[in-house]
């Protein structure tokens, strides 16, 4: 048994492919329906998840899954932070795990993987926008991986009959802002 999962096989991280879309859609739909990590209220279908994954991969950004014994335990990706050109070196991370794989170290491995992959393609800043200031697990995970608090947008979302904050955390990648990208 591995301490990471309590299973006999450790999680294997790999790039997500089209064959993973159904599992990714299912994991994400659970979070949309039952949590506030995502401010979406209607889960997207498989075609939309496929379109989103392709858009990220086409930009040479990471979209990875954690697989255990043939089961997708979770996924993570880095998407452009904003569309305007001056933001082109900033990415926003997203991490989602299937319920049965929560709190087993998989989220940290996924986060480290996308940090490393984004650094390799000269991204300079990673931004975490965490749904709910009470989400201490996600805030703590990001803090353990070098993110620092940038601020809280109070009551910017309304889901499940209550107002929800967005916590913003940031982390420099590679040389950060110490020089121009590509130098």
N, C-alpha and C positions, 0 to 999 in steps of 0.2 A: 504494500500500500504506500502511496506517495503522500507526504504531508500536504502537498498542494491540493489534491482533490479527494483524498480518501479512497481513490480507486487504484487498481493495480497498474494502470498505464498513465504516465504523465501527459499533460496537454501538449499537443504538437501544434505550433503556430505555423501558418502557411498563408499565402495569398488566397483570398476568397475567389471562387470561380462561379460560373453560372449554375453549376450543380449545387451550390450552397444557398442559392437564393430562397428556396422554400423554407429552409431552417432559419435563415436570417429574418425572413418575413414573419415567421411565427414568433421568434424571440422578441423582435421589435413590437409586434402587435400586442404582446402581453404587457410590455412597458407602457405603450400608448393607452391601453385600456385600464391599467391598474396603478400606474405610477405618474410621477410628475417630472421625471428626468427629461421627458419629451413634452413639449407643449402642443404637440399634435393631439387631436381628439378623436380622429377617425384613422385607424390603421391603413396605411397604403397597401395596395395589392402587390403581388409578385412582379408584375410588369413595371410598376413604379420603382420598386426596390432595385430591380435589375437596371433600370434607366439611371438611377442615382449612383449605383456602384460603377457603372460604365463611365459616367461623367467624372467620377473621382479618379479612376484608374487611367482614363485618357489624359488626365493632367499630371500623370506620373506621381500621384500621391498614393499612399498605402491604404489598402482595404484588406484586413487580415481576419482570419478566423482562428479560434482555438478548437482543436478537435481532440476528442478522447474516445478511444475505442469506436471510431466511426461516427460519433455523435458530435454535432457542433455545439460546443459549450458556451460560446460567446463570439462576439466580433467587435472589431474596432476599426475606425478609419479616421483620416485627417482630411478635412474638406477646406477649400478656400474660406478664409474668414469673411471676406467681403469681395464683391465683384470688381470694384474700382481698381485701376491698375496700381496705384500706390500701395495697395494692400497685398501685392502679389507674393511677398515673402512671409506672410502671416497665415497660419492655418488654425482651424478649430478642431479639437479632438472630440470623438464620440466613442463611448464604450458601452456595450450592452451584454449582459450575461443571462443565460437561462437560469431560472430560479434555483434549480437544484445545484448549480455550480457557483452560487454566490459565496463570498468570504472564504475562498480557497486559494487566493493568490493569483488567480487567472487574470483578473482585471489589471493587476500590476504588470504582469508579463506582457499583456496586450498593449498597455500604455507605453512601456519601455520600447516595444517593437516599433510602434508608430513614431515615437520620439527619434529613435535611431534612423529609421527610414526617411523621415522628413529632414533630418540633419544631413543625410547623404545627398539630398537633392537641393541643398543650400536654402532651405527654409530657415528663417531667423527668429520667429516668434510663434509659440503655440499658445492658444487661448482656450481655456475651459470655460464654458458657460453652463453652470450647474443649476438645474431646476430645483428650487426650494432651499432656502438657507438652513433648513433643518436636515438636509441631506449630509449628515456628518461623515458617512462612509465615503462618498465621492469627494467631498472636500478634503478629508484626511488622506485618501489615496493620492490625490493630486499634490498635496503638500509633501508627502513622502517622496515624490518624484520631482521635486524642485520647483513646483509652482508656488507663486506667492499671491496673496490676496490683492486684487486690484480694485474691488468695489462690489457693492450690492445694488441691484436695481430693485427697489422695493415695490412689491405688488404689481408687477408688469404682466402677469398671466392670471387667468381665472379658469380654473379647472376643478371639477369635482365639488363645486359649490363653495370654493374658497379662493382667496387671492394668494398668489405664489410669487416669491422672489426669484430673481436670477442672480446667482453668485458668479462673479467674474474673477478668474485666476489666470495668471500669465506665467510663462516660462521661456527664457531665451533658449534658442537652439544654436549649436555651433558657436560661431563668433558673435552671435547676438547682434547688438548695434555698435560693436566696436570698429566696424569698417563696412565698406560697401560690399554688397553681395557680389560673388564672383571674383573678388580680389585676392 
